[in-house]
């Protein structure tokens, strides 16, 4: 027996720290898991998992997470769907009971060529990789439940074929949807309480002599998904992940299913070694301490972390708790041994390892062709003329914090909200210099042509517009009382702990103007009577419908003044909505900078 022992730490059921043994690059439940004689006669099942691919089909760069750390601090370079395909084929060779799945956030990421093609390239690649099923990640809901189920799963075309989605893939066919299904047990419709997709799936493995054994996968999604900044879906709500896991495990057990796995899009952190685990923390380890002992393994995601551990269940019996990083960096492999008569998992024979998706193997030609095809399509889409400008739209602010690019963003949000019946807005606010966090203003739209050969003076290319505004965030319309809206104008000046103040201005839509007086104390600088909305003074006694990005409204950028807003309505995402705005306004002229003015 191989005795190259490393020590791992994990949480016990009482929250204390304990140790478990690992051998080489394997985590194992007991030493018997490494003994061929002990494992003989059982049904071997291989579980292969990836998570948080986020559409990174091409080999990643260091800034995208291409370098990861293993045992002894050794670093390896990873990433790329072409290499992943090769590793998967090698791992699955000779393993008839191999199941390949994802823990969510497969798409809605950051590569332009993927995101600007409605994430369809990722689905084509995952189809070719042979993905069998996936948990719903929070980013799977960045558009809508209908978009996920009707379009991404079933290939239903949306508004304009080949313009908004339903693009021609690398085989010359229009998008036909995923060959795999999505599942979640704890994201439900707020009105009916029904899950948005099925809560679990059952896979059958060959037990020999014509017999099949079931393995159930209970799928769970990070619980703040309905109110998360990118997935914000006010018509959804979440249920307890551990509550759903234990309820469904009991139901499945009653049905005679004795092999159960949690596949959850939520995770934690456990050190830097991608194939070990130290000092674990995060919600997944709390779930692991409470999840039913009938669950044999817990596969996680969401945190973009890498760990491979054996953690005791509530009865003290070890089981794998793993996370396979992000952006195609790792493939996790869990090996289960099933009793051929009952289908029970022989827990003491379980092993797990995280395999680095290294680039020292031959690239798979089919997957690399898919990635290269979409990269070329992305370059062509980037260079597509979209609109005209008569002058520069820049983020350069005047003394009032106002800029032509900020005003354009606010005008877009106001327009977008008013395209939706439930989203009708009285005004729009866009944070242009956030207190903290990300800024949605990410570029300028200049009159002079850029470096792209397709560009010309006064022309806005599709990619220029995409890169100038947004980070995949929805525009929400919410209700605020007039007093709270006034407080939002006052909140642009933020007192700092060192006695200074920070200016965090909002851009306002074209139907709004106001004056301010910085000689007065913070909180008393904007006279409500000097705020004009459609020419009328701000009324502190009435409610207003305000359009803004979800990230700002929920405080993601440090803005706390909107807490308690009501009646949220989700409009379009910033990227797609801004593109639609430019299509509807094919010639744009920079606004004058007079929406915010100091008191004379």
ZARO-422338 format. One record per residue (C-alpha): residue number from 1; x, y, z. Coordinates in steps of 0.5 Angstrom, whole numbers, padded with zeros to 4 digits. Each point is the difference from the previous one (the first is absolute). Example, Ala and Ser with C-alpha at 12.3 -4.5 7.8 and 13.67 -1.06 7.14 Angstrom:
2
   i    xx    yy    zz
   1  0025 -0009  0016
   2  0002  0007 -0002
END
This chain:
600
   i    xx    yy    zz
   1  0000  0000  0000
   2  0003  0007 -0002
   3  0001  0004  0007
   4  0002  0006 -0003
   5 -0004  0004  0006
   6 -0002  0007  0000
   7 -0004  0003  0005
   8 -0007  0004 -0002
   9 -0004  0004  0005
  10 -0008  0000  0000
  11 -0005  0002  0004
  12 -0004 -0005  0005
  13 -0007  0000  0001
  14  0001  0005  0006
  15  0004  0005 -0004
  16  0007 -0002  0003
  17  0006 -0002 -0004
  18  0002 -0007 -0001
  19  0005 -0003 -0005
  20 -0001 -0005 -0005
  21  0005 -0004 -0004
  22  0001  0001 -0008
  23  0005 -0004 -0004
  24  0004  0003 -0006
  25 -0005  0004 -0004
  26 -0006 -0004  0003
  27 -0005  0002  0006
  28 -0003 -0007  0003
  29 -0005 -0002  0005
  30  0005 -0006  0003
  31  0006 -0003 -0002
  32 -0004 -0006 -0003
  33 -0002  0005 -0006
  34  0007 -0001 -0002
  35  0000 -0008  0001
  36 -0002 -0004 -0007
  37 -0002 -0006  0004
  38 -0005  0004  0004
  39 -0003  0004 -0006
  40 -0001 -0007 -0004
  41 -0007 -0002 -0001
  42 -0003  0007  0000
  43 -0003  0004 -0005
  44  0004  0006 -0002
  45 -0003  0006 -0002
  46  0004  0006 -0002
  47 -0002  0007  0001
  48  0003  0006 -0004
  49 -0002  0007  0001
  50  0002  0007 -0002
  51 -0003  0007  0003
  52  0000  0007 -0002
  53  0003  0000 -0007
  54 -0003  0006 -0002
  55  0001 -0001 -0007
  56  0007  0000  0000
  57  0001 -0004 -0006
  58  0007  0002 -0002
  59  0006 -0001  0005
  60  0000  0005  0005
  61  0005  0005  0002
  62  0003  0001  0007
  63 -0005  0006  0001
  64 -0005 -0005 -0001
  65  0002 -0005  0004
  66  0005 -0004 -0004
  67  0005 -0002  0005
  68 -0002 -0004  0006
  69  0004 -0002  0006
  70  0001 -0008  0002
  71  0003 -0003  0006
  72  0007  0003  0002
  73 -0002  0006 -0003
  74  0001 -0002 -0007
  75 -0003  0004 -0005
  76 -0003 -0003 -0007
  77 -0004  0003 -0006
  78 -0007 -0002 -0001
  79 -0006  0001 -0005
  80 -0003  0000 -0006
  81 -0006 -0005 -0003
  82  0005 -0003 -0005
  83  0004 -0003  0005
  84 -0005 -0001  0005
  85 -0003 -0005 -0005
  86  0006 -0004 -0001
  87  0001 -0001  0008
  88 -0008 -0002  0000
  89  0001 -0005 -0005
  90  0006 -0003  0004
  91 -0003  0000  0006
  92 -0007 -0003 -0003
  93  0004 -0006 -0004
  94 -0002 -0007  0003
  95 -0005  0003  0005
  96 -0007 -0002 -0003
  97 -0003  0003  0007
  98  0003  0007 -0001
  99 -0005  0006  0001
 100  0002  0007 -0002
 101 -0003  0006  0003
 102  0000  0008  0002
 103 -0001  0003  0006
 104 -0003  0007 -0004
 105  0002  0006 -0002
 106  0002 -0003 -0007
 107 -0001  0007 -0004
 108 -0002  0007  0001
 109  0007  0002  0001
 110  0005  0004 -0003
 111  0003 -0002 -0006
 112 -0003  0005 -0006
 113  0000 -0005 -0005
 114 -0005 -0004  0005
 115 -0004  0005  0003
 116 -0001  0004 -0006
 117 -0003 -0007 -0003
 118 -0005 -0001  0005
 119  0004 -0005  0003
 120 -0001 -0005 -0005
 121  0007 -0002 -0001
 122  0001 -0003  0007
 123 -0006 -0004 -0001
 124  0003 -0003 -0007
 125  0006 -0001  0003
 126 -0003 -0004  0006
 127 -0004 -0004 -0004
 128  0006 -0002 -0004
 129  0004 -0001  0007
 130 -0006 -0005  0002
 131 -0003  0004  0006
 132 -0006 -0004  0002
 133 -0003  0005  0005
 134  0001  0006  0004
 135 -0002  0003  0006
 136 -0003  0007 -0001
 137  0005  0005  0002
 138 -0002  0008  0002
 139  0003  0002 -0007
 140 -0004 -0005 -0003
 141 -0006  0005  0002
 142  0003  0006 -0003
 143 -0005  0001 -0005
 144 -0006 -0004  0002
 145 -0003 -0007  0002
 146 -0003  0000 -0007
 147  0006  0002 -0004
 148  0004 -0006  0004
 149 -0006 -0005 -0001
 150 -0003  0002 -0007
 151  0006  0002 -0003
 152  0007 -0003  0003
 153 -0003 -0007  0001
 154 -0005  0000 -0005
 155  0002  0004 -0006
 156 -0006  0005  0000
 157  0002  0006 -0004
 158 -0001  0007  0003
 159 -0001  0007 -0003
 160  0004  0000 -0007
 161  0004 -0006 -0002
 162  0007  0001 -0001
 163  0000  0007  0003
 164 -0002 -0001  0007
 165  0001 -0008  0001
 166 -0001 -0006 -0004
 167  0007  0001 -0004
 168  0003 -0005 -0005
 169  0004 -0005  0004
 170  0007 -0003 -0003
 171 -0004 -0006 -0003
 172 -0004  0005 -0004
 173 -0006 -0001  0004
 174 -0005  0005  0003
 175  0001 -0001  0008
 176 -0004 -0006  0002
 177  0001  0001  0008
 178  0003 -0005  0005
 179  0001 -0007 -0001
 180  0000  0000  0008
 181 -0005  0002  0005
 182  0000  0005  0006
 183 -0003 -0001  0007
 184 -0001  0003  0007
 185 -0004 -0002  0006
 186  0000  0007  0003
 187 -0001  0005 -0005
 188 -0008  0001  0000
 189 -0005  0004 -0004
 190 -0002  0005  0006
 191 -0008  0000 -0002
 192  0000 -0008  0000
 193  0006 -0002  0004
 194  0001 -0005 -0006
 195  0008 -0001 -0002
 196  0002  0003 -0006
 197  0003 -0006 -0003
 198 -0001 -0007  0003
 199  0004 -0001  0007
 200  0004 -0006 -0001
 201  0002 -0005 -0006
 202  0001 -0008  0001
 203  0006 -0003 -0004
 204  0000 -0008 -0001
 205  0007 -0004  0000
 206  0001 -0007 -0003
 207  0001 -0005  0006
 208  0001 -0006 -0004
 209 -0004 -0005 -0002
 210 -0005  0004 -0003
 211 -0002  0004  0006
 212  0000  0008  0001
 213  0001  0004  0006
 214 -0002  0007  0001
 215  0004  0006  0003
 216 -0004  0006  0001
 217  0003  0007  0000
 218 -0004  0006  0004
 219  0002  0006 -0003
 220  0000  0007  0004
 221  0001  0007 -0002
 222  0003  0006  0005
 223 -0005  0002  0004
 224  0001  0008 -0002
 225 -0002 -0001 -0007
 226 -0006  0003 -0001
 227  0002  0006  0003
 228  0008  0000 -0003
 229  0002  0006 -0003
 230  0001 -0004 -0007
 231 -0006 -0005  0000
 232 -0005  0004  0004
 233 -0006 -0003 -0001
 234 -0006  0003  0004
 235 -0005 -0005 -0002
 236  0004 -0006  0003
 237  0002 -0002  0007
 238  0005 -0005  0003
 239 -0001 -0005  0005
 240  0005 -0003  0005
 241  0005 -0004 -0003
 242  0001 -0005  0006
 243 -0007  0000  0001
 244 -0002 -0002 -0007
 245  0006 -0005  0000
 246 -0002 -0004  0006
 247 -0007  0000 -0002
 248  0002 -0003 -0007
 249  0005 -0005  0002
 250 -0006 -0003  0005
 251 -0005  0000 -0006
 252  0006 -0003 -0004
 253  0002 -0005  0005
 254 -0008 -0002  0001
 255  0000 -0002 -0008
 256  0006 -0005  0001
 257  0005  0005 -0003
 258  0007 -0001  0005
 259  0005  0004 -0004
 260 -0002  0008  0001
 261  0005  0005 -0002
 262 -0001  0008  0001
 263  0002  0004 -0006
 264  0000  0007  0003
 265  0002  0007 -0003
 266  0002  0003  0006
 267  0007 -0001  0004
 268  0005  0002  0004
 269  0008  0001  0001
 270  0005 -0005  0002
 271  0007  0002 -0001
 272  0004  0001 -0006
 273  0002 -0007 -0002
 274 -0005 -0002 -0006
 275  0000 -0007  0002
 276  0000  0000  0008
 277 -0004  0004  0005
 278  0002  0004  0006
 279 -0003  0005  0005
 280 -0007 -0001 -0003
 281 -0005  0006  0000
 282 -0007  0002 -0004
 283 -0007 -0003  0000
 284  0002 -0006 -0003
 285  0003 -0003  0006
 286 -0006  0002  0004
 287 -0004 -0004 -0005
 288  0005 -0006  0000
 289 -0001  0000  0008
 290 -0008  0000  0000
 291 -0001 -0004 -0007
 292 -0003 -0007  0001
 293  0005 -0006  0001
 294 -0004 -0003 -0006
 295  0004  0005 -0005
 296  0006 -0003 -0002
 297  0004  0006 -0003
 298 -0001  0007  0000
 299  0002  0004 -0007
 300  0001  0007  0000
 301  0001  0007 -0004
 302 -0001  0007  0000
 303  0006  0002  0004
 304  0005 -0001 -0005
 305  0004 -0004  0005
 306  0004 -0006  0000
 307  0000 -0005  0005
 308 -0001 -0008  0001
 309 -0002 -0003  0007
 310 -0003 -0005  0004
 311 -0005  0003  0005
 312 -0004 -0004  0005
 313 -0007  0000 -0001
 314 -0005  0001  0006
 315  0002 -0007  0002
 316  0007  0001  0000
 317  0001 -0004 -0007
 318  0005  0003 -0005
 319 -0003  0002 -0007
 320  0003  0004 -0005
 321 -0001  0008  0000
 322  0003  0003 -0006
 323  0000  0006 -0005
 324  0004  0000 -0007
 325  0002  0007  0000
 326 -0003  0004 -0006
 327  0002  0002 -0008
 328  0001 -0007 -0001
 329  0006 -0001  0004
 330 -0002 -0007  0003
 331 -0004 -0006  0000
 332 -0002 -0003  0006
 333  0000 -0008  0000
 334 -0004 -0003  0006
 335  0000 -0008  0000
 336 -0006 -0004  0003
 337  0000 -0007  0002
 338 -0007 -0003  0000
 339 -0003 -0006  0003
 340 -0002 -0004 -0006
 341 -0006 -0003  0003
 342 -0003  0006  0004
 343  0003  0006 -0004
 344  0003  0003  0007
 345  0006  0004  0000
 346  0006 -0003  0003
 347  0002  0006  0003
 348  0007 -0002  0003
 349  0002 -0002 -0007
 350 -0001  0007 -0003
 351  0006  0004 -0003
 352  0000  0007 -0003
 353  0005  0004 -0004
 354  0000  0007 -0004
 355  0004 -0001 -0006
 356  0003  0006 -0003
 357 -0002  0002 -0007
 358  0007  0001 -0003
 359  0002  0001 -0007
 360  0006 -0005  0000
 361 -0005 -0005 -0004
 362 -0002  0001 -0007
 363 -0006  0004 -0001
 364 -0006 -0003 -0003
 365 -0001  0003 -0007
 366 -0008  0000  0001
 367 -0001  0004  0006
 368  0006  0005 -0002
 369 -0003  0001 -0007
 370 -0007  0002  0004
 371  0004  0005  0004
 372  0004  0003 -0006
 373 -0007  0000 -0004
 374 -0003  0004  0005
 375  0006  0005  0001
 376  0000  0001 -0007
 377 -0008  0002  0000
 378  0002  0004  0006
 379  0005  0004 -0003
 380 -0005  0001 -0006
 381 -0006  0002  0005
 382  0005  0005  0003
 383  0001  0004 -0006
 384 -0007  0000 -0002
 385 -0003  0008 -0001
 386 -0005  0001  0005
 387 -0001  0008  0000
 388  0002  0007 -0001
 389  0003  0005  0005
 390  0001  0007 -0002
 391  0005  0001  0006
 392  0003 -0003  0006
 393 -0003 -0004  0005
 394  0005  0000  0006
 395  0000 -0002  0007
 396  0004  0007  0002
 397 -0004  0003  0005
 398 -0001  0008  0001
 399  0000  0003  0007
 400 -0007 -0003  0001
 401  0002 -0007 -0001
 402 -0004  0000 -0007
 403  0003 -0003 -0006
 404 -0003 -0001 -0007
 405  0001 -0007  0000
 406 -0004  0000  0007
 407 -0005  0003 -0003
 408 -0001 -0004 -0005
 409  0000 -0006  0005
 410 -0006  0003  0004
 411 -0004  0002 -0007
 412  0001 -0008 -0002
 413 -0002 -0002  0007
 414 -0006  0004  0000
 415 -0002 -0002 -0007
 416  0001 -0007  0001
 417 -0005  0000  0006
 418 -0005  0003 -0004
 419  0000 -0005 -0005
 420 -0003 -0005  0005
 421 -0007  0001  0003
 422  0002 -0002  0007
 423  0006  0004 -0001
 424 -0003  0007 -0001
 425  0005  0005  0003
 426  0000  0007  0003
 427  0007  0001 -0001
 428  0007 -0004  0000
 429  0006  0001  0004
 430  0007 -0003 -0002
 431  0006 -0001  0005
 432  0006  0003 -0004
 433  0005  0000  0006
 434 -0002 -0005  0005
 435  0001  0000  0007
 436  0003 -0007 -0001
 437  0000 -0006 -0005
 438 -0001  0000 -0007
 439 -0002  0006 -0005
 440 -0004 -0001 -0006
 441  0003  0005 -0004
 442  0006 -0004 -0003
 443  0001  0004 -0006
 444 -0001  0006 -0004
 445 -0003  0001 -0007
 446  0004  0005 -0004
 447 -0001  0003 -0007
 448  0007 -0001 -0003
 449  0001 -0007 -0002
 450  0003 -0006  0004
 451  0005 -0005 -0002
 452 -0005 -0005 -0003
 453  0001  0000 -0008
 454 -0008  0000  0000
 455  0000  0007  0004
 456 -0001  0007 -0003
 457 -0001  0007  0003
 458 -0007  0000  0003
 459 -0001 -0007  0000
 460 -0002 -0004  0006
 461  0002 -0008 -0001
 462 -0004 -0005  0004
 463  0006 -0002  0004
 464  0002  0007  0002
 465 -0007  0001  0003
 466  0000 -0007  0003
 467  0006  0002  0004
 468 -0002  0007  0001
 469 -0005 -0001  0005
 470 -0002 -0006  0005
 471  0002 -0006  0004
 472 -0006 -0005 -0002
 473 -0005  0004  0005
 474 -0007  0001 -0001
 475 -0004  0006  0001
 476 -0005  0000  0005
 477 -0006  0005  0001
 478 -0001  0001  0008
 479 -0005  0004  0004
 480  0003  0005  0004
 481 -0004  0005  0005
 482  0002  0007 -0002
 483  0004  0001  0007
 484  0004 -0006 -0002
 485  0001  0003 -0007
 486  0003  0006  0003
 487  0004 -0003  0005
 488  0003 -0004 -0007
 489  0002  0007 -0002
 490  0003  0002  0006
 491  0004 -0007  0001
 492  0005  0002 -0006
 493  0004  0004  0005
 494  0003 -0006  0005
 495  0003  0002  0006
 496  0007 -0004  0001
 497  0003 -0003  0007
 498  0006  0005 -0001
 499 -0005  0006  0000
 500  0001  0001 -0007
 501 -0006 -0001 -0005
 502 -0001 -0004 -0006
 503 -0004  0002 -0006
 504 -0004 -0006 -0003
 505 -0004  0004 -0005
 506 -0006 -0003 -0004
 507 -0002  0001 -0007
 508 -0007  0002 -0001
 509 -0005 -0001 -0006
 510 -0001  0006 -0005
 511 -0007  0002  0003
 512  0004  0001  0007
 513  0004  0006  0002
 514  0002  0003  0007
 515  0004  0005  0004
 516  0005 -0001  0006
 517  0004  0004  0005
 518  0006 -0003  0003
 519  0001  0005  0005
 520 -0005 -0003  0004
 521  0001 -0006  0004
 522 -0001 -0007 -0003
 523 -0007 -0002  0000
 524 -0003  0007 -0001
 525  0003  0002 -0007
 526 -0006 -0002 -0005
 527 -0006  0004  0001
 528 -0006 -0004 -0002
 529 -0003  0006 -0003
 530  0006  0000 -0004
 531 -0001 -0007 -0003
 532 -0004  0000 -0006
 533 -0003 -0006 -0003
 534 -0004  0001 -0007
 535  0001  0008  0002
 536 -0004 -0001  0007
 537  0004  0000  0006
 538  0001 -0006  0004
 539 -0006 -0002  0005
 540  0002 -0003  0006
 541 -0007 -0003  0001
 542 -0001 -0004 -0006
 543  0004 -0006 -0002
 544  0004 -0001 -0006
 545  0002 -0005 -0005
 546  0007  0000 -0001
 547  0005 -0004 -0005
 548  0007 -0002  0002
 549  0004 -0006  0000
 550 -0001 -0005  0004
 551  0007  0000  0003
 552 -0001  0007  0002
 553 -0007 -0001  0003
 554  0002 -0006  0005
 555  0007  0004  0002
 556  0005 -0004 -0004
 557  0004  0006 -0002
 558 -0001  0003  0007
 559 -0006  0004 -0001
 560 -0004 -0001  0007
 561 -0006  0005 -0001
 562 -0005 -0005 -0004
 563 -0001 -0005  0005
 564 -0007 -0002  0001
 565 -0002  0002 -0007
 566 -0007 -0004 -0003
 567 -0003 -0003 -0006
 568  0006 -0001 -0004
 569 -0001 -0002 -0007
 570  0006 -0003 -0004
 571  0001  0004 -0007
 572  0006 -0002 -0005
 573  0007 -0002  0002
 574  0005  0006 -0001
 575  0004 -0003 -0006
 576 -0006 -0002 -0004
 577 -0005  0006  0002
 578  0006  0005 -0002
 579  0001 -0003 -0007
 580 -0008  0000 -0001
 581  0000  0008  0002
 582  0005  0001 -0005
 583 -0003 -0004 -0005
 584 -0007  0005  0001
 585  0005  0006  0000
 586  0004 -0001 -0006
 587  0003  0007  0001
 588  0002  0003  0007
 589  0002  0007  0002
 590  0004  0001  0006
 591 -0004  0004  0005
 592  0001  0006  0004
 593  0003  0000  0007
 594 -0006  0003  0003
 595 -0004 -0005  0004
 596  0004  0001  0007
 597  0002  0007  0001
 598  0003  0004  0006
 599 -0004  0005  0004
 600  0002  0007 -0003
END
